[in-house]
Amino acid sequence: MTGLTAAYQLQCAGVEDVMVVERLSTTGGLMRTNRSDGLTIDHLPHLFFTEDRGALRLFSEFVGGYTEHTSRLGIRWDDGFVDFPFQNNIHQLPLSQRREVLTSLLARSSPTGSARNLEEHARALLGDGILELFFRPYNEKLWLTPLAEMDFRWLKAKIALPDARELAVSILGGERERSLDVAPHTRFRYPRRGGIQALTDGLAERLGEHRIRSASRVRAIDTGRRQIETDRGRIGYHRLLSTLPINDTLAFAGLDGGVGAVKRLRANTVVCVQIVAKRVELPDYHWIYVPDPSLPYYRLTRVDRFNPQAAPGLSVLLAECALPASARVEKAAIAARVQRALVTEGVVRATDIERHFVFAYSPAYVVPHLGHEEDVDTLAATLAEVGIVTAGRFGEWRFFNMDHSIASATRAVEKVLRA
Ligand SMILES: Cc1cc2nc3c(=O)[nH]c(=O)nc-3n(C[C@H](O)[C@H](O)[C@H](O)COP(=O)(O)OP(=O)(O)OC[C@H]3O[C@@H](n4cnc5c(N)ncnc54)[C@H](O)[C@@H]3O)c2cc1C
C-alpha cells in the first residue's frame, strides 16, 4: 500500500522513472486477497475506516465502487457476548462484574498524566475493573507483551472513557440498546468487488507493469554506488524510498542504527485461519474480540456480512491468532486448534466446514516498547543520513492502518521530492 501509493504520487508529481521493487510475485503486501476457486477472501481482515479526505479520495478512485457499513462489534464474554466498546456497555455484564468496574472507577486515584507505560495509563483511565476484566487479557493476548513493558502514547487517542452521563448509561443501561460510539471504528467502507486487494490492484494497474519489478527480493543496498541488489540483479537509483521493515533496510545498507535500538524493536506474527462453512452461529457482529486466553484466536471476523462475494451462498469466518515473532508457525496444527475451538464453542458444526485456508504474516503488529518513538526516530534519522527515506507500517515501525500508510506515503514523497 505505501510503496504503490508513493510511486503513484511521484508519478502524479511528474517523476517519470519510478520503479517499485517487490519480493513476491504479487503486489499488495498485507492487503492481499485469496481469490482461489471463485472465492474473494482477504488473507487478513481489512476494513477501510477513515474520515481522512486524502485516503478516501484514493480509496474511491482505485477500488471501483464500495459499500458503506455501520460497525457492529462484540466481545466474547462468559457464555455469551457483550457489545464493544466494553467501557460503554458495562450494564451487559453480570452484577458482580458491574460492581467491580464501578467500585474501581470511583477509586481511581492517579491521573493519566503521570503514567509511564500502557498498564499505568489504562489503570488511571479505566480503573482496575475494566483493566483486569477486559483490557489486559485482550491486549496481552494480541501483543504477547506485558502492558507494563509497552509504550502508550500511540494508543492514547484510541481509548477513551465515556463522559459522566454516558458512563451512568453504560453501567445502568436502559437509555439505549447499545453504544454506537466505537470511534475510530464507527463506520467502514469495503470494495464492492475484488476484496481489499482491489485497492492495491487499482494502483498497480495505473502504474503499469513496466514500473513494477516483482519477484525481486532486495538483499543489499549500496548507498555509495546508489544500487540495490535483488534476486533478479542490481538496480541503480537516484532516490530510494524503502517500505521494507526498518530493521531490514538498515541491515541491507550495513548500518546498525545506534546502540540497541534495532534490538529493542518488537512485533508479533499473525496467523489467520479462513473458514468457509455452510452455516456459522454467531450474533450479528462484523467482528468479535476474544479475550479468553483458553481460545486460540483473539478476534473473529464474519466476512460475508460485508463482502457477499467472499464465498457466494456460504458463511466465511476469519480467526486471527497471535504468535511471538520468533515462533515457528505450524499452520496445520493452528488450523486444527481453531476448528476444534469453534466447534466446541458451537460457532460451527464440523460437518458444515467446507474448506479452510491459513495465511501467516510476520511482522504483523508492531508492539510499541518503552521508548519506542525515540528509537524509531533515531533509526529513521540514520537512514536519512545515507539518503534513504523510510515509510509504511514497518518502515516507520508504527501502528498504521491503511489510511496511515497512505499518509506515510504522502510524507515520504514530499521528502523524496525535496531531496
Ligand atoms: C492482522 C491485520 C489486520 C489489519 N486490518 C486493518 C484494517 O482493518 N484496516 C486498516 O486500515 N488497516 C489494517 N491493517 C493495516 C494494513 O495492513 C497496513 O496499514 C498496510 O497494509 C501496510 O502497508 P505497507 O505497504 O506499509 O506494508 P506491507 O503491506 O507490509 O508492505 C511491505 C511490502 O514490502 C515487501 N518486502 C518486504 N521485504 C522485502 C524485500 N527484502 N525485498 C522486496 N520487497 C520486500 C513485502 O512483500 C510487502 O509487499 C491490518 C494489519 C494487520 C497485520
The ligand as a Gaussian input file, in Angstrom:
#p B3LYP/6-31G(d) Opt

LIG

0 1
 C       -3.948000      -8.544000      11.030000
 C       -4.015000      -7.168000      10.412000
 C       -5.252000      -6.577000      10.210000
 C       -5.324000      -5.292000       9.674000
 N       -6.548000      -4.731000       9.497000
 C       -6.648000      -3.479000       9.015000
 C       -7.926000      -2.881000       8.832000
 O       -8.971000      -3.490000       9.086000
 N       -7.976000      -1.594000       8.368000
 C       -6.843000      -0.889000       8.054000
 O       -6.954000       0.268000       7.619000
 N       -5.610000      -1.450000       8.184000
 C       -5.497000      -2.719000       8.666000
 N       -4.254000      -3.289000       8.811000
 C       -3.048000      -2.478000       8.476000
 C       -2.691000      -2.512000       6.970000
 O       -2.484000      -3.834000       6.569000
 C       -1.388000      -1.729000       6.761000
 O       -1.506000      -0.395000       7.207000
 C       -0.935000      -1.642000       5.305000
 O       -1.285000      -2.741000       4.552000
 C        0.586000      -1.506000       5.349000
 O        1.096000      -1.355000       4.068000
 P        2.678000      -1.173000       3.865000
 O        2.899000      -1.007000       2.427000
 O        3.172000      -0.126000       4.785000
 O        3.323000      -2.539000       4.411000
 P        3.315000      -4.005000       3.754000
 O        1.963000      -4.366000       3.275000
 O        3.952000      -4.908000       4.754000
 O        4.255000      -3.834000       2.503000
 C        5.636000      -4.072000       2.522000
 C        5.997000      -4.722000       1.198000
 O        7.412000      -4.915000       1.150000
 C        7.654000      -6.194000       0.591000
 N        9.006000      -6.618000       1.036000
 C        9.397000      -6.955000       2.283000
 N       10.699000      -7.282000       2.290000
 C       11.142000      -7.145000       1.018000
 C       12.423000      -7.308000       0.390000
 N       13.511000      -7.714000       1.058000
 N       12.517000      -7.030000      -0.942000
 C       11.438000      -6.610000      -1.651000
 N       10.211000      -6.438000      -1.114000
 C       10.065000      -6.704000       0.212000
 C        6.528000      -7.056000       1.133000
 O        6.357000      -8.242000       0.380000
 C        5.351000      -6.101000       1.040000
 O        4.716000      -6.177000      -0.210000
 C       -4.135000      -4.579000       9.327000
 C       -2.892000      -5.211000       9.512000
 C       -2.831000      -6.473000      10.050000
 C       -1.489000      -7.122000      10.238000

